């Protein structure tokens, strides 16, 4: 179980920054910018939430295995695949939360900051982001928990390789399959505790900001 725990923690450590930066950036673009096809782009981004994990995993499996550049990178059934897999079901949650947060910011406050001579970056740093921060923190908490519990997509493109791509959810699956219910329950309790601890850490960080 320890190797699976370490894999899960490594995956989460890689995914949290990606969820934050990608989710915040894309959420800001969707909330503040207008461009052709914006609604279609938004629908495509949110679509993985509505699709079964097996479908998302199949599409990723086909893309990573057939697109020449991606195929040559040998991403399938590697730790990199274990990092990529949770992003697809988790990132839409972060993007939606960030979009809602940035959309809730009063544009008059941003305009007032501009009239005082603030650059666009300063407006974002001093006005937009602080006001949207509660949404972003909530989105990061939810998307991180979704990434930590990812199972189906990971199994499809990363496999269930102990010590390499086997995360705690996959360990639970393997333990139940081999009738090792005690180990499965310990891993489930640990996964639940990690989820609660991570959520509390994020909430406390938000409260101190």
N, C-alpha and C positions, 0 to 999 in steps of 0.2 A: 504493500500500500504506500510506503514511503516514496518509492520512485514515482508513483502516479501522482502523489501530492506535489512533489518537486516539479514534475512536468506541468501540472495545473498552475502552480505559482509562477513558473517561468512564462507560460502562455499569457497569464493575466498581466504580468509585469510588462510584457511586450504590447499587449492589446490596449491597456488603459491609456497610455500616451496617444496611441493611434486613434482611439475613440474620441479622446478629448480634442485633439487638433483637427482631425478630419470632420468630426461631428460639428464642432464649433464653426469651422470655416464654411462648410457646406450649408449649415443652418443659417449663417449670416447672409450668405449669397441668396438663398431662397427667400429670406425675409426682407432683404433690403434692395435687391436688384431685380429689374424687370428685363426679360429677354424672351425671344421667340422659343416656344416649346417648353417654357418653364413648368407648366402643369404636367406635361408628359415626363419631364425629368424627375419631378417630384414623385409621380406615380411609380416610376421605375425604381426609384430609391426606396420607397416604402414597400414595394411588392414582396420582398423576401419575408416580411412579417406575415403576409397572408398565405404564402406558399408552404407546403409541407417541407420539413428539413430534407427529406429524401429527394425531393424535386430540386431544391437548391443545390444539394450535394451532387446530383446527377449532372446538372448544368456545369458546375465547377469542374467536375471530373472530366467532362468532355472538353471544356475549354483548356484546362491544364494539360490534358493528354493529347490534344490534337492541334492547338495553335502552335506553329513552329517555334517561336521564341520561348514561349512558356514551356513547351515540351522539352526543349533543349536544356532548360534550367533545372530539370529533374526535381520539381517541387513536390510532386505527388508522393504520399507516404513518407514524408519527412517532417521534422519539427516545424519547418517553415509552413507546411500545409496545416499543421495543428494550430499555428498562430493565425493564419488567414481564415480558417473555417469559422471561428466564432464571430468574426467581424461582420459577416453577411447578415446574420439574424440580429446582431446587437447594434450595429452602426445605425440602422434606421431609427431605433429608439432614441439614440443620442441626437441624431439630426432633427427629429421631430421636436424633441424637448428644446434644443437650441433655437430652432425656428420659432417656436411659440414664445420663447423668452425674448428674442430680438424683435418680434412683431409686437410685443406688449410695450416696448419702450416708446414713450411719447416723442414723436419726431420734433415737436416744438422745443424740447429740451436739447436735442442734438443741434437744432438750428441756432439756439441761443448760444451754445458753446462755440459754434462756428463764427458767430458775429463777434465773439470775444477774442477771436484770432487763433483758436485751436485748429490744428491740422486734423485731417480725417483720422489719423492714427490716435491723436490725443483725444478726439471725440469718442472713439471706440474705447480707449483705455479708461477715460475718466467718467464717461456718461453711459455709453451703450452696454459695455460688458458688466459693470457693477449692477446695473438695474436688471440685467438678464441673468445674473449669476445664480439666483435660487433655482431657476429652471435648468440651467446648465449642470449644477451640482446634482439635482434630482435625476436628470437624464444620465449623468455619468454613473450614478449609483445603480440605476436600473439596468443600464446597458452592460455595466461591469458584471452584475449578477447574472445577466443573460449569457455573457461570454463564459463565465465560470461554470455555468451549468450546461453548456453546449454539448450535444451528444451526436445527433444524426448527421450533420454536415461533416463533423470531424471524423466520424466513422467512415464516411464515404470517400473522403479525399486524403485523409491522413492515416487511416487504418487504426488498428488496435495493437500497437507494438509496445510491449512492456518496456519501460525505461526510456522510450523514445517519443512515442506519440500517445501513449495510453494516459489519459487524464483521469481524474477521480470518477466522473460519470461513466467512463468506459470501464474503469476498474470495477465499479458496482455491477455493470452489465456482465462482465466476465465472471465475477464472483457468484452472481445469481445463476448464471448459466452452468457453473460447476457445483451448484448447490452449497456454496460457502456463504451461508446467510449471515453468520456472525461477522465476518469480514465486511460483507456488503453493508450491514447495519452500522458498523464502526465508521466506514467511509462516508456513509450517508449523513451520520451525525457530524462528522468532521466538515463535510461540505456545507451543511446547514450552518455550523458555527462560523466557518469562514465567510459565508454570505452575510450573516448578521454582523460579524466584526467589521467587515469591509463597509457595510452600510453605515455603521456607527462612526467609523473613521471619517467617511465622507461627510456625514452630517455635522460632526464636530468641527471639521475643517471649514465647513460653510458657516458655522456659527461664530467662528473666530475671525472670519474675513471682514 
